């Protein structure tokens, strides 16, 4: 059980999955679930025969009840449905039941035995982390998609982005029914399907994989910490280099910030402005990072109704993005 709360912790699904696995969560809340791909009786209804199964789908574990088609959930959705609660309460339940200490909420109703987290996570990792892909030729649809973010083919090639026709997670093959791209991180990949109704992302990357790191110059005047590889490539189109963590809810390490400060005169933070959300998690994390490391926060004004750099240049233009960065740098 995790007893001490780290200063890097935050109640968010990404942070929870850095500490426990999807497998751990399913095992904790479903007593009949023992093994991936093996059917068991649903505990959400009166199930006379084993019709439910948990399987790997696009790099994630997924619950599916073949006797009740409406019951199809990722691990957080399963807990939310089982306990009929809202999203935040779902995260608090999991936090409390696993003793992660991410919030002050305490929940004593669930007493199912916890699995051996370290052992089970290692076993699961061996089953879900192998991704391979089949590249295809660039076409006009690719050009149209990336042009709206001012990302050229030259920039895409620089970052190793490739269009793909299909990919595999272990031996399971997925055909790409709409434009799909692979982002390489050594021998690991992020798969990006911007128009997929089944979810935009599949991934086997590590939280330690820093996006854009290998493309940074050795030294320079300014570097930005931003939210995604797409934003990194958009920023490069206006002359700014940047890096991104794998999740906006991660706290950058002291070592990462020290390296950036050692190589660049200024380190800026340009995270999402989630202007339509009451809690605005992007700016919450941006302010937290800037306070921790004495950095300058660049925030896209809410009046543009664009949460990130790529959205802004699509909705407005590159000049607006450059003006915002330059003006807010001068104010500090």
Phi, psi and omega in degrees: 000140180273121188254332184255136180270126178280151177293346180272355187280151178203142182285093181209149183301323179297320180291320177301317183284352170281340185253326176225163183260166173301324178299316179303316183294313178299317181298323182292321188259353178234104184293332182277349182277123180238324188215141179298133177086356180255127185288151178213168180283135178296141175258006179265352180202177177280098185254113183284334181221159181295109180238349182264150180208151172244127186223167178272124179222116181053044174082002179235161173273140185223135176268131178221128176255108183289345176267356180210086189304334180289344180269088179219113190217149160281177189298320180290322177296324179297312180297319180298316181290318183299320184257003175049057181229171179280176187297314183296319178296324176302313179296321179294321178300311181296317178304312182291316185293332178261359179065036182283338175064036178274342179217175180270001181289136178237133182226119186249005187286328184268129184233016180297147182291136178279149178278168175286102193300311184297318181294313184291323180296322179294316179298317181294320181303321180295336185269337191238001191261358183267115177238132173229164187212161176243115181286159174224175180282149173295147178222183185293327179297322175298314181300318181295320182294309186284336180299326182294341177256009181059035177255116183275166175298325178301317179292317180301316180295322179302324181264008176075014180288131180230142171284142183230154179263330176196168180210166181237141165248109195056240181260000182274122184263140177235122175277143180266106182277348175220173184305133185217145186226151174251137173249120183272143172222084188066237177262017177247164184219149160254135177251125185243117178239087190298336183249010182287133177282345183267001182124139186281335193236141162228147188197148168230025182282165180260154176298343180275350180283111181268120181288131178085359184297315183290344181264359180289144170289163182296321179217168178178181180276313188225139170225144179247144169261115185234196195257337187203165177293325177299318177294322177302315182290323176296317179296323179297329181293342176251011172097007179255133174267153185200167175225165178214144171283173180284339177220138178293342180272359173282145172266126179297146181285158176300323181296317179298311181296321179298319179295318179296317179293331179285337183256340184230148181289326180229139172241119182248155176247124177230087181259172180300143166256096181280067189298337182271356180253138184300320183274343180046066185301327180299311180286330175301314179290323179301314180294323179296316180295315181296322179292318182294321188243009178057054180249168180262130179266127174254119183240127176291120182304139184298337182298338179277349180049045179227119188281335184218172183303318182293322175296320183296315181289332175291317184278332181238258176192173182293328182299320179298316180298314181296321179297318180299313181297312183296317182293317183287332173297318183290335181286339183278000000 
